[in-house]
């Protein structure tokens, strides 16, 4: 059974940093692309694609986070990471990880709140 467990969120002041972790299980992690998504308050169930890392390590980012966020992966640990720097209030959201394709059931996510 494919499963994702996100952690590392919290309350941080504008300009601060957080590192999110995504522990994956139930599939061969190393051969799949991985991605981070976020669901902002008041946006309903719409999830925004934030960053993608391919099985080969190539990365791509949403324009809104480019230069501030870094996605990475540790294949032996079946874990993906999202390093978030220079956080802004508009980054406030629940952050999720998943495979871009095929998409699996969502985990519980981790709440990131950027506020002074």
Buried (B, 14 or more C-beta within 10 A) or exposed (E): EBEBBBBBBEEBEEEBEBBBBBBBEEBEBEEBBBBBBBBBEEEEEEBBBBBBBBBEEEEEBBEEBEEBBBBBBEEEEBBBBBBBBEBEEEBBBBBBBBBBEEEBEBBEBBBBBBEE
